[in-house]
Amino acid sequence: MTRLIRSVEAADEAAFRALWADYLSFYRVDLAPEVTDATWARLLEPASPLTGRLVLTEGRVRGFALHHTHLSTWNLRPDVYLEDLYLEPSARGLGLGRALIEDLIALGRAAGWGRLYWHTDEGNRTARALYDRFTRADGHVRYRLTL
């Protein structure tokens, strides 16, 4: 299996949107189309802190890792938040999720990031099994207030 990880490109829009729709369906989330449109536009904007990496096998987009950098009050170097990681169901178990995280680790080391962090649904055992191979959950509880 030939695997490639690279940044999102304009030509990836249809493949990304199909994966994004599956991702939202997995989490039972409905987003307004303008939110998806804005996310896509941000991914292509060079000055945006939101960046997307894609994993391809045999030339086909199979998954994504969306992340952004931000300043930290706990570190001199920027933190990187892996906000969304998704693989199409047929691509799971092939090591592609691990490869996407390893790609971000390598990018982070090269760019001088201080930390990479993420969260997942408590009941997502498949994702947690992968994430636990990198590091253990830190025990923090997330609070979200809609404004």
Order of alpha helices (4+ residues) and beta strands (2+ residues): beta-alpha-alpha-beta-beta-beta-alpha-beta-alpha
